[in-house]
Amino acid sequence: MSAQQALLEPSPRPGMITDADIPALNARWSGAPAAEILDYAIGELFPGRIALVSSFGTEAAVLLHLVSKVDPKTPVVFLETEKHFAQTLQYRNALERRLGLEDLRSIRPSAKALEAEDPDGDLWRSDTEACCDLRKVRPLADALEPFNAWISGRKQFHGAGRARLPVFEASRTHIKVNPLANWSKDEVAQYMSEHDLPSHPLADQGFASIGCWPCTHPITDGEDVRAGRWPGAGKTECGIHTRL
């Protein structure tokens, strides 16, 4: 379907999006400004049924700022894995205040599951997939139950499986919205500068993509943005975008 055809198609009913609607949505919105995509998704397509999932990492302030301008009441889900850098938690609190986020939800893994599956807190040493499933995938699945859709900050320039990332995509249970999919690294930096957004405290230490401290390392010049995540493990995703 061409972009012109997509514009002539009737808009899907709010909250009633299916896999069949995705091509038309992408034809219509793939080149649109992120703020307009968010305004449509939050205000028209999924009113009251969409959340932003944020890691509060090095690029997170851009999307959080955009969403706060559209609707600061939009739920923001943060996965408190209990393995974050202290600087990430400080950054989360600072951005919450700075941007006036009114519904920040810090989601923790089940205490019962932690006791059964990772009583010593070192599962990451032997099985990073199981650790991510325990501390991220399952908690997020529970947190997203009330919603039809969620907003992600992923971008094509991250490479690997994100190189052809669309603006709208369907998973088994939700529609995902990626309003920054087409942004470049320079556009992210420019937006941060133009809006005087604070950087993550670890950004100046070579951390380009920040997750849990055991599995996140600085990168060197020229390396892929996500090269510091699970280095040497042949792993590039925690699972929330592949197994959820």
C-alpha positions in Angstrom: 0.0 0.0 0.0 1.3 3.4 -0.9 1.5 6.4 1.5 -1.2 8.1 -0.6 -3.5 5.1 -0.3 -2.9 4.9 3.4 -4.0 8.5 3.9 -7.3 7.6 2.2 -7.9 4.6 4.4 -10.2 5.3 7.4 -8.3 5.4 10.7 -8.7 2.3 12.9 -11.1 2.6 15.8 -9.4 3.6 19.1 -7.9 0.6 20.8 -9.1 -1.8 18.0 -5.8 -2.2 16.1 -4.9 -5.5 14.6 -1.9 -6.9 12.7 -3.8 -6.0 9.5 -3.7 -2.3 10.3 0.0 -2.1 10.8 1.1 -1.7 7.1 -1.3 1.3 6.6 -0.2 2.9 9.9 3.4 2.6 8.9 2.7 4.0 5.4 1.0 6.9 7.0 3.3 7.7 9.9 6.8 6.4 9.1 8.1 9.9 8.0 6.0 11.9 10.5 7.5 13.9 13.4 7.8 12.0 16.6 5.6 14.5 18.5 2.8 13.9 16.0 3.1 10.1 16.2 2.9 10.3 19.9 -0.1 12.7 19.9 -1.9 10.4 17.6 -1.1 7.2 19.5 -1.7 8.6 23.0 -4.6 10.9 22.3 -6.5 9.1 19.5 -5.4 5.6 18.8 -5.1 4.3 22.4 -6.6 6.9 24.8 -6.0 5.7 28.3 -4.6 2.3 27.1 -1.0 3.1 26.3 2.2 3.3 28.4 5.8 4.3 27.8 8.4 1.8 28.8 11.6 3.5 29.7 15.0 2.3 30.9 16.0 5.9 31.8 19.2 5.2 29.9 21.5 7.5 27.9 18.9 8.4 25.3 15.7 8.1 27.4 15.3 11.8 28.2 14.3 12.6 24.6 11.3 10.3 24.4 10.3 11.1 28.0 10.4 14.8 27.2 8.3 14.3 24.1 5.7 12.3 25.9 5.5 14.8 28.8 4.6 17.5 26.3 1.9 15.4 24.8 0.4 14.2 28.1 2.4 14.1 31.4 -0.2 11.7 32.8 0.9 9.0 30.4 2.0 6.0 32.5 5.7 5.5 32.4 6.9 2.0 33.3 10.4 1.5 34.6 11.7 -2.0 35.3 13.4 -1.8 38.7 15.4 -5.0 38.3 17.3 -4.4 41.6 20.5 -4.5 39.5 20.6 -1.0 38.2 23.5 1.4 38.7 22.8 3.9 41.4 23.3 6.7 38.9 20.4 5.3 36.8 18.0 5.5 39.8 19.2 9.1 40.5 18.6 10.0 36.9 15.1 8.5 37.0 14.2 10.6 40.0 15.7 13.8 38.5 13.9 13.3 35.2 10.6 12.6 36.9 10.8 15.9 38.7 12.2 17.9 35.8 9.6 16.7 33.2 6.6 16.6 35.6 5.9 12.9 34.9 2.7 12.2 36.8 2.5 8.4 36.6 5.9 6.8 36.9 5.6 3.1 37.8 8.7 1.3 39.1 8.0 -2.4 38.5 9.9 -5.0 40.5 10.3 -8.8 40.0 8.1 -11.0 42.1 9.7 -11.6 45.6 8.4 -15.2 45.5 10.1 -15.8 42.1 13.3 -14.2 43.2 13.5 -16.4 46.3 12.8 -19.5 44.1 15.0 -18.7 41.1 17.7 -16.3 42.3 18.0 -16.5 46.1 21.6 -15.3 46.0 21.1 -12.6 43.4 23.8 -14.0 41.1 21.8 -15.7 38.4 23.3 -13.3 35.9 26.7 -15.1 36.3 25.4 -18.4 35.0 22.3 -17.6 32.8 21.7 -14.1 31.6 18.6 -15.2 29.6 17.0 -16.6 32.7 18.0 -13.5 34.7 16.4 -11.1 32.2 13.3 -13.2 32.0 13.0 -13.1 35.8 13.8 -9.5 36.3 12.4 -7.9 33.1 10.3 -10.0 30.8 7.8 -11.4 33.2 7.4 -8.2 35.4 6.8 -6.2 32.2 4.2 -8.6 30.9 2.3 -8.2 34.2 2.7 -4.4 34.2 1.3 -4.1 30.6 -1.8 -6.2 31.3 -4.0 -3.1 31.5 -2.8 -1.6 28.2 -3.4 -2.2 24.5 -0.1 -0.7 23.4 3.3 0.5 24.6 5.8 3.1 23.5 9.5 2.1 23.0 12.6 4.3 22.5 14.3 1.9 20.1 16.0 3.3 17.0 17.2 1.8 13.7 20.8 3.1 14.2 21.2 0.8 17.2 21.8 -1.9 14.5 21.3 -5.7 14.7 17.7 -6.6 14.9 16.7 -2.9 15.0 18.1 -1.9 11.7 14.6 -2.0 9.9 12.5 -1.1 12.9 9.1 0.3 11.9 7.1 3.0 13.7 4.3 0.6 14.5 4.7 -3.1 15.1 2.5 -5.9 16.5 3.5 -8.4 19.2 1.4 -11.3 20.4 -0.4 -9.2 23.0 0.2 -5.5 22.2 0.9 -2.9 19.6 4.3 -1.3 20.0 5.0 2.3 18.9 8.5 3.4 18.1 8.2 7.1 17.4 12.0 7.6 17.2 12.7 4.6 14.9 14.1 6.8 12.1 16.1 9.2 14.3 19.9 9.3 14.0 22.4 9.5 16.8 23.0 13.2 15.8 19.3 14.0 16.0 19.1 12.5 19.5 22.1 14.7 20.6 20.7 17.8 18.9 17.3 17.3 20.6 19.0 16.9 24.0 21.0 20.1 23.5 18.1 22.2 22.1 15.9 21.3 25.1 18.7 21.4 27.7 18.0 17.9 28.8 20.4 16.4 31.4 22.6 13.5 30.3 22.8 10.2 32.2 25.6 10.5 34.7 27.4 7.6 33.1 27.3 8.9 29.5 30.6 10.7 29.8 32.3 7.5 31.0 31.8 5.7 27.8 28.4 4.0 28.5 26.3 4.3 25.3 23.5 1.9 26.3 22.8 1.3 29.9 21.0 -1.6 31.6 21.8 -3.6 34.7 25.3 -3.1 36.1 26.5 -6.7 35.9 25.9 -6.8 32.1 26.7 -3.3 31.0 30.1 -2.0 30.1 31.6 1.1 28.4 32.4 1.0 24.7 35.2 2.4 22.7 35.0 4.8 19.7 33.7 3.1 16.7 31.9 0.3 18.4 28.2 -0.3 18.0 25.9 1.6 20.4 24.8 -1.6 22.1 28.2 -3.3 22.1 28.5 -2.8 25.9 25.5 -4.9 26.6 26.2 -8.5 27.6 29.7 -8.2 25.9 31.0 -11.6 24.8 27.7 -13.3 25.3 26.4 -13.2 21.8 23.3 -11.5 23.2 21.9 -8.1 22.1 18.4 -8.0 23.6 17.0 -8.7 27.1 13.9 -10.3 25.7 11.2 -7.7 26.3 11.1 -7.1 22.5 11.6 -10.7 21.4 9.9 -12.9 24.0 7.2 -10.8 25.6 
